[in-house]
Amino acid sequence: TRRSSDLNPKVLSELTLASYVSNTARCGQYLCGLDGYYNFNIYDKTNGETLWSTKTLPQNSYSDVTLTKNSNFAYIYRIMINSEANDTEGAIKVVQFKDGEAVKEVGDFFLGENKELSWIQTASENNVIAAVAYDIVWYDDHSEDNAKMRLIDMNDPKKGIKVTDFDFDYESLIREKNIFAVGSTFWSSGCKLKKADENGDQYLCYALPFDAGDPKNPKAGKRVNIPGELVGISGNAKYLYTKTPQIYNYDDNCADGDYYCWSSENTYDINILKLNEDKTSATVVAKETLTDSYGYNQNSYESVSNSVYTKDDKVFFVKTLTGEEWNTCSYRSSGVTEVRLISASDGKEIYKKSFENANFVMNVNEGGVILSTTEGWTYIAPDGGEKSGNFDISSARAYSYSDYWRDYGVEPQLIEGTVYIAAGWEGVVSINVK
């Protein structure tokens, strides 16, 4: 017999049989992304195999991890243990991926005490990260979070990271608190209470620019009065896209005692704005009023949902109506997805089409939108061009997840005329949309 204590197993070699691709992002001409273990990976665009990888967290540690990037660098933020400070601290791993050069890890850099970030981050092309940060203020019976706009100069992190904070005492009235990088300027938004009213408070909302042209000495720009808060911006900051707070309405058209019948709806406006030359004021080009609704009774339900995707100087409006009817002998479902494309220059519609029983619609990063249809797929480009194929992409919907508060990197990526979609154990699904 041989005792178990005599055994000394060793790993002789490793072989990856398949890569599970849960989400994708674009890193220059590379396809990249964080996997379910928070490893940062570079993927083969033809089959989804992992070409290069780095662990973002030390073994046996856990933290939320946020990826932001520009054309040459990925910045991976997380909370780590700083042994020198004997405490946890916000840290950024930097990965360089210049086209034509091998991907390389630049290093891990701590931000300093009390310099933690939220997941809301973006990076400019001159290597500055903008993020929302919160200072917790404690009172006797409660606490409050004071938001700040935090700009982080990552141009020479080995010599130290310069962090600059700006007071950001603006209230957010929509779920999305967004920051957009245009050149070396970061744009965000927020609202201030104008008048309290029991029938609905009145607010003044502003677009808020922060100029990081000098990364070591960024400055807050002049705020611009806008209707609602920013949900998009064109590449040259010529056009702004805003969303107003939702107005909720709960209808009760049901008979007394019918607890299986109810409906609700919420209405909001999407505004297309044009900034003047010196970017100090904005005019409204067009306004779209959208209503999301849901109704249910004992025999049926019906819902209407809207999604809005801004693409530089174009806007996609996607409206999906779904319904089901049933009784003791039959069951019937139906659905219609309407896609509209609007030009920001004049507010005119340049594309409109309805699709029966489309499975889903996905926003394509740096591209248009793609639908999984009963025939296969249809891609609609930002110029209104359309291309379809009979390949079934219904199983290639992003295997990661998202919620109302956060996008977990599930968008398909457009790189040189090909759309790449994360497909779990199937790797990457690629679709030529040229």
C-alpha positions in Angstrom: 0.0 0.0 0.0 0.9 3.6 -0.5 0.0 6.3 1.9 -1.6 9.5 0.6 1.1 11.5 2.4 3.6 9.9 0.0 1.9 11.5 -3.0 3.3 14.8 -4.3 1.3 15.8 -7.4 2.8 18.4 -9.7 1.4 20.4 -12.6 3.4 19.4 -15.6 1.6 21.4 -18.3 -1.5 23.3 -19.0 -3.7 23.5 -22.1 -6.7 25.9 -22.6 -9.4 23.9 -24.4 -11.7 26.9 -24.9 -12.0 30.6 -23.8 -15.3 31.7 -22.3 -15.9 35.2 -23.8 -18.4 37.0 -21.6 -17.9 40.5 -22.9 -15.8 42.5 -25.4 -14.3 45.9 -25.8 -12.1 47.6 -28.5 -8.5 48.2 -27.6 -7.1 49.9 -30.7 -7.4 47.2 -33.4 -7.5 44.5 -30.8 -10.5 42.8 -29.3 -10.2 42.9 -25.5 -12.2 42.5 -22.4 -12.5 41.4 -18.7 -13.6 37.8 -18.1 -15.6 36.5 -15.2 -12.5 36.2 -13.1 -11.5 39.9 -13.7 -8.6 38.9 -16.0 -7.9 41.4 -18.7 -7.6 39.5 -22.0 -6.7 40.2 -25.7 -8.8 37.8 -27.9 -8.3 36.3 -31.3 -10.9 38.0 -33.5 -11.4 34.9 -35.6 -12.2 32.4 -32.9 -12.2 34.1 -29.5 -9.1 32.4 -28.2 -7.1 34.3 -25.6 -3.9 35.6 -27.1 -2.7 37.6 -24.1 -3.9 37.9 -20.5 -3.1 39.5 -17.2 -4.6 39.0 -13.8 -6.0 42.2 -12.3 -6.4 41.0 -8.7 -4.0 39.2 -6.4 -4.9 35.7 -5.5 -7.6 35.2 -2.9 -8.7 38.9 -3.1 -11.9 40.4 -4.4 -12.9 43.8 -5.7 -15.1 45.4 -8.3 -13.0 46.0 -11.4 -13.6 48.8 -14.0 -12.1 49.0 -17.4 -11.7 52.3 -19.3 -9.4 53.0 -22.2 -8.4 55.2 -25.1 -6.6 54.3 -28.4 -3.4 53.2 -26.8 -3.9 52.3 -23.1 -6.3 50.3 -21.0 -6.8 51.5 -17.4 -8.1 48.9 -15.0 -9.3 50.2 -11.7 -9.8 48.2 -8.6 -9.3 48.3 -4.8 -6.1 46.6 -3.6 -4.1 46.1 -0.4 -1.3 48.5 -0.2 1.3 46.7 2.1 3.3 49.9 2.6 0.2 51.8 3.8 -1.2 48.7 5.6 -4.6 49.5 4.2 -6.8 49.1 1.1 -6.3 51.7 -1.6 -7.6 52.5 -5.1 -5.2 51.2 -7.8 -4.9 51.3 -11.6 -3.3 48.7 -13.7 -2.0 50.1 -17.0 -1.8 48.0 -20.2 -0.4 49.4 -23.5 -1.6 48.2 -26.9 -0.2 50.4 -29.6 -1.0 49.1 -33.1 2.0 47.3 -34.6 3.5 46.6 -31.2 3.2 43.8 -28.7 0.8 44.3 -25.9 2.6 45.0 -22.6 1.8 45.7 -19.0 3.1 49.1 -17.8 2.5 48.5 -14.1 0.2 48.9 -11.1 -0.1 52.3 -9.5 -1.8 53.3 -6.3 -3.9 56.5 -6.3 -3.2 57.6 -2.7 -5.3 57.7 0.4 -9.0 58.6 0.0 -8.7 58.7 -3.8 -11.2 55.9 -4.5 -13.4 56.1 -7.6 -16.9 55.0 -8.6 -17.4 52.8 -11.6 -18.3 55.9 -13.7 -15.1 56.5 -15.6 -13.8 57.5 -19.1 -10.4 58.3 -20.6 -9.2 61.0 -23.0 -6.7 60.6 -25.7 -4.2 62.6 -23.8 -4.2 60.0 -21.0 -6.4 61.6 -18.4 -9.1 59.6 -16.6 -12.3 61.4 -15.5 -14.4 59.7 -12.8 -17.0 60.5 -10.3 -15.8 60.2 -6.7 -17.7 60.5 -3.4 -16.9 61.9 0.0 -19.0 60.5 2.8 -20.2 63.1 5.3 -21.4 61.6 8.6 -24.1 63.2 10.7 -25.6 62.1 14.0 -28.4 60.2 12.4 -27.4 59.7 8.8 -24.7 60.1 6.2 -24.6 61.9 2.8 -22.4 61.3 -0.3 -20.9 64.5 -1.8 -20.0 63.9 -5.4 -16.8 65.2 -7.0 -15.5 65.2 -10.5 -12.0 63.7 -10.2 -9.4 64.0 -13.0 -6.4 61.7 -12.9 -3.3 62.4 -15.0 -1.9 59.0 -16.2 0.8 60.4 -18.5 3.8 59.4 -16.3 2.4 57.2 -13.5 5.8 55.9 -12.5 6.7 59.4 -11.3 3.5 59.8 -9.5 -0.2 60.4 -10.3 -1.7 63.9 -10.1 -5.3 63.8 -8.9 -7.4 67.0 -9.2 -10.9 67.2 -7.7 -13.7 69.6 -8.6 -16.8 70.1 -6.4 -19.8 68.6 -8.2 -22.8 69.5 -6.0 -25.3 68.8 -8.8 -28.2 66.4 -8.3 -28.7 63.6 -10.7 -32.4 63.2 -11.8 -31.9 60.3 -14.2 -30.4 56.8 -13.6 -27.4 57.4 -15.8 -24.7 59.7 -14.6 -22.5 60.1 -17.7 -19.1 61.5 -18.5 -18.0 61.9 -22.1 -14.5 62.6 -23.4 -14.3 64.9 -26.4 -10.7 65.7 -27.3 -9.1 66.8 -24.0 -12.4 68.0 -22.5 -14.7 66.0 -20.3 -18.5 66.7 -20.4 -20.9 65.7 -17.7 -24.2 67.2 -16.4 -26.3 67.7 -13.3 -29.3 69.7 -12.0 -30.0 72.2 -9.2 -33.4 72.7 -7.5 -35.1 75.9 -8.8 -38.4 75.6 -7.0 -39.9 73.0 -4.7 -43.4 72.1 -5.7 -45.7 69.4 -4.3 -46.9 68.8 -7.9 -43.3 68.4 -9.1 -40.1 70.2 -8.2 -38.6 72.4 -10.8 -34.9 72.1 -11.7 -32.3 73.9 -13.7 -29.9 71.5 -15.5 -26.5 72.1 -16.9 -23.8 70.6 -19.2 -20.5 70.8 -17.3 -17.2 70.9 -19.2 -13.8 70.2 -17.6 -10.8 71.1 -19.7 -7.8 68.7 -19.3 -5.7 70.1 -22.1 -3.0 70.6 -19.6 -3.2 67.3 -17.7 -1.5 68.6 -14.6 -3.6 71.8 -14.4 -7.2 71.0 -15.5 -9.9 73.6 -15.3 -13.6 73.7 -15.0 -15.3 75.4 -17.9 -18.5 77.4 -18.1 -21.6 75.5 -17.5 -24.3 75.4 -20.2 -28.0 75.5 -19.5 -29.7 72.4 -21.0 -33.1 70.7 -20.8 -32.4 67.4 -18.9 -29.1 65.6 -18.4 -26.5 64.3 -20.9 -27.0 60.9 -22.4 -24.8 61.4 -25.5 -22.5 63.8 -27.3 -21.1 64.1 -30.8 -17.4 63.6 -31.4 -16.7 67.3 -31.8 -19.1 68.4 -29.1 -21.3 70.1 -31.7 -24.4 68.2 -30.6 -25.6 67.3 -27.2 -28.3 64.7 -26.4 -30.2 65.0 -23.2 -32.9 63.1 -21.3 -35.4 64.7 -18.9 -36.6 63.0 -15.7 -39.3 60.4 -16.1 -42.9 61.3 -15.2 -44.7 58.2 -13.8 -48.3 57.4 -14.2 -50.1 54.4 -12.6 -53.5 53.9 -14.2 -56.2 51.9 -12.6 -58.7 50.8 -15.3 -59.6 47.6 -13.5 -62.8 46.5 -11.9 -63.0 46.7 -8.2 -61.4 43.6 -6.5 -59.5 42.6 -9.7 -56.0 42.1 -8.2 -54.7 40.7 -11.5 -55.1 43.9 -13.4 -52.7 46.8 -13.4 -50.8 49.1 -15.7 -48.1 51.8 -15.5 -46.2 54.1 -17.7 -43.4 56.7 -17.6 -42.8 59.5 -20.0 -39.7 61.5 -20.8 -38.2 63.7 -23.5 -35.0 63.1 -25.6 -33.6 66.4 -26.8 -31.2 67.0 -29.7 -29.2 70.2 -29.0 -26.7 72.2 -31.0 -24.0 74.1 -29.2 -22.9 77.5 -30.5 -19.3 78.1 -31.7 -17.9 79.0 -28.3 -19.9 76.2 -26.6 -21.6 78.5 -24.1 -25.2 78.0 -25.1 -27.3 75.4 -26.8 -30.4 75.5 -29.0 -32.9 72.6 -29.4 -32.9 71.0 -32.9 -35.5 68.4 -32.1 -37.4 66.8 -29.3 -38.8 63.3 -29.0 -41.3 62.4 -26.3 -41.1 58.7 -25.4 -43.4 56.6 -23.2 -42.5 53.2 -21.7 -45.5 51.2 -20.5 -46.7 47.9 -19.1 -50.2 46.6 -18.7 -51.5 43.3 -17.3 -54.8 41.6 -16.7 -56.0 38.0 -16.3 -55.9 37.2 -20.1 -53.1 39.3 -21.5 -50.2 41.7 -21.1 -48.7 44.4 -23.3 -45.5 46.4 -22.9 -43.8 49.2 -24.8 -40.1 49.9 -24.2 -37.8 52.4 -25.8 -34.0 52.6 -26.2 -31.9 55.5 -27.5 -28.4 55.2 -29.0 -26.4 58.2 -30.0 -23.9 57.9 -32.8 -21.9 61.1 -33.2 -24.3 63.2 -35.2 -27.0 60.5 -35.5 -29.6 59.1 -33.1 -31.2 55.6 -33.1 -34.6 55.3 -31.6 -35.6 51.7 -31.0 -39.2 51.0 -29.9 -40.3 47.4 -29.0 -44.0 46.4 -28.5 -44.6 43.0 -27.1 -47.8 41.3 -26.1 -49.3 38.0 -25.0 -52.9 36.7 -24.9 -54.1 33.4 -23.4 -57.1 31.5 -22.3 -57.8 27.9 -21.3 -57.3 26.6 -24.9 -54.8 28.8 -26.6 -51.8 31.1 -26.2 -50.5 33.7 -28.6 -47.6 36.1 -28.4 -46.6 38.9 -30.7 -44.0 41.6 -31.0 -42.9 44.5 -33.3 -39.5 46.3 -33.1 -39.4 49.7 -34.8 -36.0 51.3 -35.6 -35.8 54.9 -36.5 -32.6 57.0 -37.3 -32.6 60.7 -36.9 -30.0 63.3 -38.1 -28.9 65.7 -35.5 -28.2 68.5 -38.0 -31.9 69.0 -38.8 -33.8 66.5 -36.8 -35.1 64.7 -39.9 -35.7 61.0 -40.1 -33.4 59.2 -42.5 -34.4 55.6 -41.7 -37.5 53.8 -40.4 -38.4 50.1 -40.5 -40.4 47.7 -38.4 -39.3 44.1 -37.7 -41.8 41.4 -36.6 -40.9 39.3 -33.6 -37.2 40.3 -33.5 -35.4 38.5 -30.7 -33.4 41.5 -29.5 -31.5 44.6 -30.5 -27.9 45.3 -29.5 -26.1 48.6 -29.7 -22.8 48.3 -31.6 -19.9 50.2 -30.2 -18.6 52.7 -32.8 -21.2 51.4 -35.2 -25.0 51.2 -35.6 -27.4 48.6 -34.2 -27.8 44.9 -34.9 -31.0 42.9 -34.6 -31.5 39.2 -34.1 -34.5 38.5 -36.4 -36.6 35.5 -37.4 -34.6 35.3 -40.6 -31.1 35.8 -39.1 -29.7 39.2 -38.4 -30.0 42.8 -39.7 -27.4 45.5 -39.2 -28.3 49.2 -39.6 -25.3 51.6 -40.0 -25.2 55.2 -38.7 -25.6 56.4 -42.3 -28.8 54.4 -42.7 -27.3 51.6 -44.7 -28.7 48.2 -44.0 -27.2 44.7 -44.4 -28.8 41.4 -43.5 -27.8 37.7 -43.3 -29.4 34.4 -42.5 -26.9 33.4 -39.8 -28.7 32.9 -36.4 -27.2 35.1 -33.8 -29.8 34.5 -31.1 -27.4 32.3 -29.1 -24.7 35.0 -29.3 -26.3 37.6 -27.2 -23.8 38.9 -24.6 -23.3 36.3 -21.9 -22.4 38.9 -19.3 -25.2 41.0 -17.8 -26.2 44.6 -17.2 -28.7 46.5 -15.1 -30.2 49.9 -15.0 -27.2 51.4 -13.3 -24.2 49.9 -15.2 -23.1 48.7 -18.5 -20.8 45.6 -18.0 -19.2 45.8 -21.4 -21.7 43.6 -23.3 -21.8 45.7 -26.5 -20.7 44.2 -29.8 -17.7 45.9 -31.3 -17.2 47.2 -34.8 -13.7 46.9 -36.0 -12.8 47.5 -39.7 -16.2 46.5 -41.1 -16.8 43.5 -38.8 -19.0 43.2 -35.8 -17.8 41.0 -33.0 -20.2 39.6 -30.4 -19.3 37.8 -27.2 -20.7 34.3 -27.3 -19.7 32.5 -24.2 -18.2 29.1 -24.8 -18.7 29.7 -28.5 -16.0 32.3 -28.3 -16.6 35.3 -30.6 -19.2 35.5 -33.3 -18.0 37.8 -36.2 -20.3 39.3 -38.8 -19.1 41.2 -41.9 -21.2 44.3 -42.3 -19.2 46.1 -45.0 
